[in-house]
Amino acid sequence: MNTKNFREILYYGTYYLEFFETLKPEVKKRFNWTLQLIASIAKVPIKYFKHLSQSDGLNEIRVEQGSDIYRVFAFFDKGNLIILINGFQKKTQKTPKKEIELAEKLKKHYFDENRKN
């Protein structure tokens, strides 16, 4: 069966992988399912992939497992290429400002490095 992907998903540095390794197996499975969904369908439901209005081009990938809520920040590069960066477990209603600031910093580093190459 030939499956067409609408998006390619990569990660920058080890930020996403370090976060992923801290997760329970069932949460890892849910993240993998969600990333496959984002890559393979044309219109991704906002429940799983949402633009952060208080940011400059950041999106959040949203995963819920039971009563636990997890987020991974991501951004687009070159059309349909999605770059994953930092992730965290969400424990409050608002997204922590320090997590958004870290994501903005990582996004800037990514584009600065790619301009050099």
Secondary structure, DSSP 8 states (H G I E B T S, - for coil): -----S-EEEE-TTHHHHHHHTS-HHHHHHHHHHHHHHHH-SS--TTTEEE-TTSSS-EEEEEEETTEEEEEEEEEETTTEEEEEEEEEE-SSS--HHHHHHHHHHHHHHHHHHHH-
